[in-house]
């Protein structure tokens, strides 16, 4: 009888151990999903913050180019009366295109400096899924 009781206790202990391991793995996976969600939210917020100056710079450059083009072109014609009006508009447009290009490059560099979305969490989550499917 002692051997049967000991085998029964060993089986219950092993089953409890396996159940505990599976439960811990499930908790770990759930925590990593929650961490992934938080990192994703944080990355989206960073991207939004990087996009704001990019978009605002583009809109301001567009509006400024409309008003400044007229003013600067007419100022050039005023300073050099022999300069045709279309040439004055061309000079101003080239200058404003350069300024707008610089603003776009600044916004692009901010986007390029951001890291891929939740890279570490995705890797850890994949490892846990592989580990849990092996058991």
OpenMM code with the backbone's topology and positions (N, CA, C; nanometers):
from openmm import Vec3, app, unit

residues = "UNK UNK UNK UNK UNK UNK UNK UNK UNK UNK UNK UNK UNK UNK UNK UNK UNK UNK UNK UNK UNK UNK UNK UNK UNK UNK UNK UNK UNK UNK UNK UNK UNK UNK UNK UNK UNK UNK UNK UNK UNK UNK UNK UNK UNK UNK UNK UNK UNK UNK UNK UNK UNK UNK UNK UNK UNK UNK UNK UNK UNK UNK UNK UNK UNK UNK UNK UNK UNK UNK UNK UNK UNK UNK UNK UNK UNK UNK UNK UNK UNK UNK UNK UNK UNK UNK UNK UNK UNK UNK UNK UNK UNK UNK UNK UNK UNK UNK UNK UNK UNK UNK UNK UNK UNK UNK UNK UNK UNK UNK UNK UNK UNK UNK UNK UNK UNK UNK UNK UNK UNK UNK UNK UNK UNK UNK UNK UNK UNK UNK UNK UNK UNK UNK UNK".split()
positions = [
    Vec3(0.0808, -0.1203, 0.0000),
    Vec3(0.0000, 0.0000, 0.0000),
    Vec3(0.0851, 0.1266, 0.0000),
    Vec3(0.1967, 0.1183, 0.0644),
    Vec3(0.2811, 0.2353, 0.0706),
    Vec3(0.3295, 0.2760, -0.0681),
    Vec3(0.3636, 0.1791, -0.1510),
    Vec3(0.4121, 0.2097, -0.2850),
    Vec3(0.3034, 0.2760, -0.3681),
    Vec3(0.1792, 0.2319, -0.3508),
    Vec3(0.0673, 0.2896, -0.4259),
    Vec3(0.0413, 0.4328, -0.3807),
    Vec3(0.0468, 0.4559, -0.2503),
    Vec3(0.0256, 0.5920, -0.1999),
    Vec3(0.1375, 0.6845, -0.2475),
    Vec3(0.2592, 0.6347, -0.2455),
    Vec3(0.3734, 0.7157, -0.2890),
    Vec3(0.3619, 0.7488, -0.4379),
    Vec3(0.3250, 0.6502, -0.5216),
    Vec3(0.3059, 0.6741, -0.6649),
    Vec3(0.1943, 0.7749, -0.6880),
    Vec3(0.0868, 0.7629, -0.6090),
    Vec3(-0.0268, 0.8558, -0.6224),
    Vec3(0.0153, 0.9973, -0.5858),
    Vec3(0.0937, 1.0124, -0.4778),
    Vec3(0.1431, 1.1443, -0.4367),
    Vec3(0.2372, 1.2027, -0.5412),
    Vec3(0.3206, 1.1167, -0.6008),
    Vec3(0.4144, 1.1625, -0.7032),
    Vec3(0.3397, 1.2105, -0.8266),
    Vec3(0.2359, 1.1358, -0.8650),
    Vec3(0.1562, 1.1750, -0.9811),
    Vec3(0.0843, 1.3074, -0.9554),
    Vec3(0.0288, 1.3231, -0.8342),
    Vec3(-0.0387, 1.4488, -0.8009),
    Vec3(0.0612, 1.5635, -0.7963),
    Vec3(0.1779, 1.5402, -0.7420),
    Vec3(0.2815, 1.6435, -0.7355),
    Vec3(0.3290, 1.6839, -0.8744),
    Vec3(0.3447, 1.5838, -0.9616),
    Vec3(0.3864, 1.6115, -1.0998),
    Vec3(0.2773, 1.6878, -1.1749),
    Vec3(0.1524, 1.6451, -1.1560),
    Vec3(0.0395, 1.7134, -1.2228),
    Vec3(0.0282, 1.8571, -1.1730),
    Vec3(0.0463, 1.8779, -1.0455),
    Vec3(0.0415, 2.0131, -0.9887),
    Vec3(0.1547, 2.0979, -1.0446),
    Vec3(0.2723, 2.0378, -1.0549),
    Vec3(0.3881, 2.1087, -1.1080),
    Vec3(0.3642, 2.1491, -1.2539),
    Vec3(0.3166, 2.0561, -1.3351),
    Vec3(0.2896, 2.0854, -1.4764),
    Vec3(0.1810, 2.1908, -1.4891),
    Vec3(0.0759, 2.1792, -1.4092),
    Vec3(-0.0323, 2.2778, -1.4115),
    Vec3(0.0203, 2.4160, -1.3733),
    Vec3(0.1077, 2.4196, -1.2727),
    Vec3(0.1669, 2.5475, -1.2313),
    Vec3(0.2536, 2.6082, -1.3400),
    Vec3(0.3303, 2.5247, -1.4090),
    Vec3(0.4162, 2.5746, -1.5168),
    Vec3(0.3308, 2.6302, -1.6300),
    Vec3(0.2283, 2.5569, -1.6673),
    Vec3(0.1390, 2.6044, -1.7754),
    Vec3(0.0699, 2.7335, -1.7344),
    Vec3(0.0256, 2.7399, -1.6098),
    Vec3(-0.0394, 2.8620, -1.5599),
    Vec3(0.0578, 2.9805, -1.5627),
    Vec3(0.1809, 2.9574, -1.5198),
    Vec3(0.2813, 3.0645, -1.5224),
    Vec3(0.3117, 3.1086, -1.6647),
    Vec3(0.3186, 3.0124, -1.7571),
    Vec3(0.3448, 3.0470, -1.8972),
    Vec3(0.2302, 3.1299, -1.9546),
    Vec3(0.1078, 3.0953, -1.9182),
    Vec3(-0.0073, 3.1731, -1.9653),
    Vec3(-0.0057, 3.3147, -1.9080),
    Vec3(0.0277, 3.3252, -1.7796),
    Vec3(0.0372, 3.4581, -1.7172),
    Vec3(0.1459, 3.5416, -1.7836),
    Vec3(0.2607, 3.4773, -1.8097),
    Vec3(0.3718, 3.5468, -1.8744),
    Vec3(0.3313, 3.5944, -2.0142),
    Vec3(0.2643, 3.5092, -2.0884),
    Vec3(0.2184, 3.5479, -2.2228),
    Vec3(0.1204, 3.6636, -2.2148),
    Vec3(0.0294, 3.6592, -2.1177),
    Vec3(-0.0679, 3.7683, -2.1015),
    Vec3(0.0026, 3.8987, -2.0637),
    Vec3(0.1035, 3.8893, -1.9777),
    Vec3(0.1782, 4.0089, -1.9392),
    Vec3(0.2554, 4.0655, -2.0575),
    Vec3(0.3109, 3.9775, -2.1399),
    Vec3(0.3848, 4.0257, -2.2557),
    Vec3(0.2922, 4.0884, -2.3587),
    Vec3(0.1730, 4.0355, -2.3731),
    Vec3(0.0752, 4.0977, -2.4630),
    Vec3(0.0393, 4.2365, -2.4106),
    Vec3(0.0210, 4.2486, -2.2785),
    Vec3(-0.0091, 4.3794, -2.2198),
    Vec3(0.1080, 4.4758, -2.2399),
    Vec3(0.2314, 4.4269, -2.2216),
    Vec3(0.3496, 4.5106, -2.2431),
    Vec3(0.3594, 4.5529, -2.3890),
    Vec3(0.3336, 4.4595, -2.4798),
    Vec3(0.3345, 4.4902, -2.6231),
    Vec3(0.2319, 4.5993, -2.6536),
    Vec3(0.1137, 4.5888, -2.5937),
    Vec3(0.0089, 4.6890, -2.6150),
    Vec3(0.0543, 4.8268, -2.5678),
    Vec3(0.1168, 4.8319, -2.4500),
    Vec3(0.1644, 4.9597, -2.3972),
    Vec3(0.2763, 5.0185, -2.4839),
    Vec3(0.3688, 4.9336, -2.5277),
    Vec3(0.4765, 4.9824, -2.6137),
    Vec3(0.4221, 5.0306, -2.7471),
    Vec3(0.3228, 4.9619, -2.7977),
    Vec3(0.2604, 5.0028, -2.9234),
    Vec3(0.1949, 5.1399, -2.9070),
    Vec3(0.1243, 5.1586, -2.7953),
    Vec3(0.0625, 5.2885, -2.7683),
    Vec3(0.1687, 5.3981, -2.7599),
    Vec3(0.2786, 5.3684, -2.6920),
    Vec3(0.3866, 5.4658, -2.6766),
    Vec3(0.4490, 5.4998, -2.8119),
    Vec3(0.4731, 5.3974, -2.8944),
    Vec3(0.5316, 5.4205, -3.0270),
    Vec3(0.4395, 5.5027, -3.1160),
    Vec3(0.3107, 5.4766, -3.1083),
    Vec3(0.2144, 5.5549, -3.1873),
    Vec3(0.2169, 5.7005, -3.1425),
    Vec3(0.2260, 5.7223, -3.0125),
    Vec3(0.2330, 5.8592, -2.9605),
    Vec3(0.3598, 5.9291, -3.0096),
    Vec3(0.4734, 5.8575, -3.0103),
    Vec3(0.5987, 5.9158, -3.0605),
    Vec3(0.5872, 5.9516, -3.2079),
    Vec3(0.5259, 5.8640, -3.2845),
    Vec3(0.5098, 5.8897, -3.4282),
    Vec3(0.4170, 6.0084, -3.4518),
    Vec3(0.3145, 6.0196, -3.3705),
    Vec3(0.2244, 6.1339, -3.3825),
    Vec3(0.2994, 6.2632, -3.3511),
    Vec3(0.3822, 6.2596, -3.2463),
    Vec3(0.4599, 6.3783, -3.2105),
    Vec3(0.5620, 6.4139, -3.3178),
    Vec3(0.6145, 6.3139, -3.3877),
    Vec3(0.7084, 6.3418, -3.4968),
    Vec3(0.6350, 6.3936, -3.6197),
    Vec3(0.5107, 6.3516, -3.6386),
    Vec3(0.4344, 6.3921, -3.7569),
    Vec3(0.3844, 6.5361, -3.7468),
    Vec3(0.3610, 6.5833, -3.6268),
    Vec3(0.3049, 6.7181, -3.6094),
    Vec3(0.3944, 6.8251, -3.6715),
    Vec3(0.5249, 6.8327, -3.6381),
    Vec3(0.6064, 6.9362, -3.7020),
    Vec3(0.6204, 6.9153, -3.8528),
    Vec3(0.6181, 6.7905, -3.8950),
    Vec3(0.6283, 6.7592, -4.0375),
    Vec3(0.5082, 6.8175, -4.1132),
    Vec3(0.3885, 6.7917, -4.0648),
    Vec3(0.2670, 6.8393, -4.1308),
    Vec3(0.2535, 6.9904, -4.1169),
    Vec3(0.2760, 7.0412, -3.9974),
    Vec3(0.2651, 7.1860, -3.9754),
    Vec3(0.3661, 7.2605, -4.0615),
    Vec3(0.4878, 7.2077, -4.0698),
    Vec3(0.5899, 7.2701, -4.1544),
    Vec3(0.5484, 7.2717, -4.2998),
    Vec3(0.4875, 7.1631, -4.3464),
    Vec3(0.4403, 7.1580, -4.4842),
    Vec3(0.3297, 7.2576, -4.5123),
    Vec3(0.2342, 7.2666, -4.4209),
    Vec3(0.1228, 7.3610, -4.4393),
    Vec3(0.1729, 7.5047, -4.4344),
    Vec3(0.2595, 7.5349, -4.3387),
    Vec3(0.3130, 7.6708, -4.3274),
    Vec3(0.3949, 7.7062, -4.4511),
    Vec3(0.4746, 7.6103, -4.4976),
    Vec3(0.5537, 7.6362, -4.6183),
    Vec3(0.4633, 7.6631, -4.7381),
    Vec3(0.3542, 7.5914, -4.7475),
    Vec3(0.2604, 7.6126, -4.8583),
    Vec3(0.1951, 7.7507, -4.8501),
    Vec3(0.1423, 7.7829, -4.7329),
    Vec3(0.0782, 7.9133, -4.7172),
    Vec3(0.1774, 8.0285, -4.7354),
    Vec3(0.2941, 8.0123, -4.6769),
    Vec3(0.3948, 8.1177, -4.6886),
    Vec3(0.4377, 8.1359, -4.8331),
    Vec3(0.4497, 8.0259, -4.9029),
    Vec3(0.4944, 8.0378, -5.0421),
    Vec3(0.3927, 8.1115, -5.1277),
    Vec3(0.2664, 8.0940, -5.0968),
    Vec3(0.1629, 8.1650, -5.1748),
    Vec3(0.1752, 8.3164, -5.1539),
    Vec3(0.1797, 8.3570, -5.0276),
    Vec3(0.1823, 8.5013, -4.9994),
    Vec3(0.3185, 8.5644, -5.0289),
    Vec3(0.4225, 8.4947, -4.9934),
    Vec3(0.5555, 8.5519, -5.0135),
    Vec3(0.5920, 8.5560, -5.1608),
    Vec3(0.5427, 8.4609, -5.2347),
    Vec3(0.5705, 8.4600, -5.3800),
    Vec3(0.5241, 8.5910, -5.4440),
    Vec3(0.4009, 8.6260, -5.4165),
    Vec3(0.3490, 8.7491, -5.4758),
    Vec3(0.4287, 8.8708, -5.4301),
    Vec3(0.4513, 8.8780, -5.2999),
    Vec3(0.5216, 8.9933, -5.2441),
    Vec3(0.6655, 9.0024, -5.2950),
    Vec3(0.7362, 8.8902, -5.2858),
    Vec3(0.8770, 8.8912, -5.3257),
    Vec3(0.8934, 8.9142, -5.4758),
    Vec3(0.8072, 8.8555, -5.5542),
    Vec3(0.8178, 8.8732, -5.6994),
    Vec3(0.7968, 9.0197, -5.7370),
    Vec3(0.6973, 9.0792, -5.6777),
    Vec3(0.6728, 9.2209, -5.7083),
    Vec3(0.7841, 9.3095, -5.6518),
    Vec3(0.8433, 9.2695, -5.5391),
    Vec3(0.9556, 9.3456, -5.4839),
    Vec3(1.0766, 9.3377, -5.5763),
    Vec3(1.1004, 9.2194, -5.6342),
    Vec3(1.2110, 9.2060, -5.7293),
    Vec3(1.1903, 9.2948, -5.8521),
    Vec3(1.0684, 9.2970, -5.9004),
    Vec3(1.0385, 9.3817, -6.0167),
    Vec3(1.0524, 9.5294, -5.9784),
    Vec3(1.0178, 9.5623, -5.8553),
    Vec3(1.0308, 9.7004, -5.8089),
    Vec3(1.1781, 9.7400, -5.8024),
    Vec3(1.2638, 9.6487, -5.7508),
    Vec3(1.4069, 9.6768, -5.7383),
    Vec3(1.4728, 9.6802, -5.8760),
    Vec3(1.4393, 9.5831, -5.9633),
    Vec3(1.4933, 9.5769, -6.0999),
    Vec3(1.3773, 9.5890, -6.1980),
    Vec3(1.3447, 9.7067, -6.2360),
    Vec3(1.2281, 9.7244, -6.3238),
    Vec3(1.2400, 9.6525, -6.4591),
    Vec3(1.3635, 9.6272, -6.5050),
    Vec3(1.3800, 9.5584, -6.6333),
    Vec3(1.3577, 9.4065, -6.6215),
    Vec3(1.3505, 9.3511, -6.4988),
    Vec3(1.3265, 9.2082, -6.4762),
    Vec3(1.1801, 9.1757, -6.5049),
    Vec3(1.1556, 9.0790, -6.5927),
    Vec3(1.0163, 9.0427, -6.6199),
    Vec3(0.9495, 8.9820, -6.4953),
    Vec3(0.8210, 9.0014, -6.4848),
    Vec3(0.7475, 8.9533, -6.3675),
    Vec3(0.7559, 8.8005, -6.3557),
    Vec3(0.7480, 8.7285, -6.4692),
    Vec3(0.7547, 8.5818, -6.4627),
    Vec3(0.8905, 8.5349, -6.4084),
    Vec3(0.9989, 8.6056, -6.4397),
    Vec3(1.1313, 8.5694, -6.3891),
    Vec3(1.1379, 8.5924, -6.2387),
    Vec3(1.0765, 8.6990, -6.1932),
    Vec3(1.0734, 8.7260, -6.0496),
    Vec3(0.9965, 8.6157, -5.9770),
    Vec3(0.8832, 8.5711, -6.0342),
    Vec3(0.8079, 8.4602, -5.9739),
    Vec3(0.8915, 8.3323, -5.9727),
    Vec3(0.9666, 8.3061, -6.0747),
    Vec3(1.0520, 8.1876, -6.0804),
    Vec3(1.1598, 8.1888, -5.9738),
    Vec3(1.2233, 8.3026, -5.9555),
    Vec3(1.3288, 8.3150, -5.8539),
    Vec3(1.2722, 8.2872, -5.7154),
    Vec3(1.1582, 8.3464, -5.6869),
    Vec3(1.0955, 8.3280, -5.5552),
    Vec3(1.0511, 8.1833, -5.5364),
    Vec3(0.9955, 8.1223, -5.6383),
    Vec3(0.9488, 7.9836, -5.6277),
    Vec3(1.0641, 7.8882, -5.6002),
    Vec3(1.1782, 7.9095, -5.6637),
    Vec3(1.2940, 7.8235, -5.6403),
    Vec3(1.3425, 7.8362, -5.4961),
    Vec3(1.3472, 7.9570, -5.4458),
    Vec3(1.3896, 7.9794, -5.3076),
    Vec3(1.2954, 7.9099, -5.2091),
    Vec3(1.1652, 7.9282, -5.2291),
    Vec3(1.0691, 7.8670, -5.1369),
    Vec3(1.0676, 7.7146, -5.1483),
    Vec3(1.0933, 7.6627, -5.2642),
    Vec3(1.1025, 7.5172, -5.2795),
    Vec3(1.2173, 7.4623, -5.1955),
    Vec3(1.3278, 7.5331, -5.1916),
    Vec3(1.4424, 7.4902, -5.1106),
    Vec3(1.4063, 7.4900, -4.9619),
    Vec3(1.3372, 7.5936, -4.9166),
    Vec3(1.2972, 7.6003, -4.7750),
    Vec3(1.2008, 7.4871, -4.7413),
    Vec3(1.1022, 7.4636, -4.8273),
    Vec3(1.0084, 7.3538, -4.8042),
    Vec3(1.0774, 7.2183, -4.8037),
    Vec3(1.1734, 7.2009, -4.8924),
    Vec3(1.2491, 7.0754, -4.8963),
    Vec3(1.3261, 7.0505, -4.7683),
    Vec3(1.3831, 7.1558, -4.7120),
    Vec3(1.4555, 7.1417, -4.5845),
    Vec3(1.3596, 7.0986, -4.4742),
    Vec3(1.2410, 7.1583, -4.4685),
    Vec3(1.1431, 7.1201, -4.3657),
    Vec3(1.0986, 6.9749, -4.3822),
    Vec3(1.0805, 6.9311, -4.5042),
    Vec3(1.0418, 6.7925, -4.5285),
    Vec3(1.1537, 6.6980, -4.4865),
    Vec3(1.2782, 6.7336, -4.5131),
    Vec3(1.3915, 6.6497, -4.4717),
    Vec3(1.4022, 6.6407, -4.3198),
    Vec3(1.3726, 6.7507, -4.2503),
    Vec3(1.3755, 6.7480, -4.1036),
    Vec3(1.2699, 6.6508, -4.0512),
    Vec3(1.1483, 6.6578, -4.1062),
    Vec3(1.0424, 6.5661, -4.0647),
    Vec3(1.0773, 6.4218, -4.0958),
    Vec3(1.1361, 6.3974, -4.2117),
    Vec3(1.1742, 6.2610, -4.2506),
    Vec3(1.2823, 6.2069, -4.1579),
    Vec3(1.3772, 6.2903, -4.1205),
    Vec3(1.4828, 6.2435, -4.0301),
    Vec3(1.4257, 6.2071, -3.8930),
    Vec3(1.3215, 6.2777, -3.8484),
    Vec3(1.2574, 6.2422, -3.7213),
    Vec3(1.1896, 6.1061, -3.7319),
    Vec3(1.1237, 6.0795, -3.8435),
    Vec3(1.0607, 5.9493, -3.8627),
    Vec3(1.1649, 5.8382, -3.8711),
    Vec3(1.2743, 5.8639, -3.9399),
    Vec3(1.3783, 5.7626, -3.9554),
    Vec3(1.4476, 5.7300, -3.8236),
    Vec3(1.4485, 5.8235, -3.7284),
    Vec3(1.5168, 5.7998, -3.6020),
    Vec3(1.4336, 5.7148, -3.5061),
    Vec3(1.3054, 5.6941, -3.5367),
    Vec3(1.2210, 5.6129, -3.4499),
    Vec3(1.2507, 5.4654, -3.4719),
    Vec3(1.2386, 5.3876, -3.3645),
    Vec3(1.2650, 5.2444, -3.3716),
    Vec3(1.1395, 5.1713, -3.4180),
    Vec3(1.1586, 5.0521, -3.4752),
    Vec3(1.0417, 4.9726, -3.5154),
    Vec3(0.9503, 4.9465, -3.3964),
    Vec3(0.8245, 4.9266, -3.4254),
    Vec3(0.7227, 4.9141, -3.3217),
    Vec3(0.7500, 4.7937, -3.2318),
    Vec3(0.7675, 4.8188, -3.1025),
    Vec3(0.7756, 4.7182, -2.9971),
    Vec3(0.8589, 4.5971, -3.0364),
    Vec3(0.9762, 4.6225, -3.0863),
    Vec3(1.0641, 4.5165, -3.1380),
    Vec3(1.0952, 4.4107, -3.0325),
    Vec3(1.1301, 4.4522, -2.9117),
    Vec3(1.1679, 4.3578, -2.8066),
    Vec3(1.0484, 4.2754, -2.7604),
    Vec3(0.9337, 4.3378, -2.7485),
    Vec3(0.8152, 4.2655, -2.7025),
    Vec3(0.7715, 4.1613, -2.8028),
    Vec3(0.7771, 4.1939, -2.9304),
    Vec3(0.7384, 4.0978, -3.0334),
    Vec3(0.8317, 3.9770, -3.0295),
    Vec3(0.9606, 4.0007, -3.0136),
    Vec3(1.0575, 3.8913, -3.0090),
    Vec3(1.0323, 3.8022, -2.8874),
    Vec3(1.0111, 3.8630, -2.7711),
    Vec3(0.9863, 3.7855, -2.6497),
    Vec3(0.8553, 3.7083, -2.6600),
    Vec3(0.7542, 3.7694, -2.7191),
    Vec3(0.6252, 3.7027, -2.7354),
    Vec3(0.6387, 3.5820, -2.8280),
    Vec3(0.7139, 3.5968, -2.9361),
    Vec3(0.7362, 3.4845, -3.0275),
    Vec3(0.8095, 3.3711, -2.9559),
    Vec3(0.9092, 3.4049, -2.8738),
    Vec3(0.9827, 3.3029, -2.7999),
    Vec3(0.8910, 3.2273, -2.7043),
    Vec3(0.8022, 3.3003, -2.6359),
    Vec3(0.7101, 3.2350, -2.5436),
    Vec3(0.6107, 3.1457, -2.6144),
    Vec3(0.5633, 3.1893, -2.7303),
    Vec3(0.4703, 3.1071, -2.8062),
    Vec3(0.5400, 2.9799, -2.8508),
    Vec3(0.6639, 2.9915, -2.8958),
    Vec3(0.7395, 2.8727, -2.9357),
    Vec3(0.7612, 2.7799, -2.8160),
    Vec3(0.7926, 2.8370, -2.7014),
    Vec3(0.8184, 2.7560, -2.5822),
    Vec3(0.6931, 2.6852, -2.5376),
    Vec3(0.5787, 2.7547, -2.5377),
    Vec3(0.4538, 2.6929, -2.4921),
    Vec3(0.4041, 2.5876, -2.5898),
    Vec3(0.4301, 2.6021, -2.7166),
    Vec3(0.3850, 2.5013, -2.8114),
    Vec3(0.4727, 2.3767, -2.8073),
    Vec3(0.5929, 2.3871, -2.7546),
    Vec3(0.6812, 2.2695, -2.7425),
    Vec3(0.6387, 2.1798, -2.6274),
    Vec3(0.5781, 2.2361, -2.5204),
    Vec3(0.5419, 2.1553, -2.4030),
    Vec3(0.4110, 2.0861, -2.4197),
] * unit.nanometer
topology = app.Topology()
chain = topology.addChain("A")
for resn in residues:
    res = topology.addResidue(resn, chain)
    for name in ("N", "CA", "C"):
        topology.addAtom(name, app.Element.getBySymbol(name[0]), res)
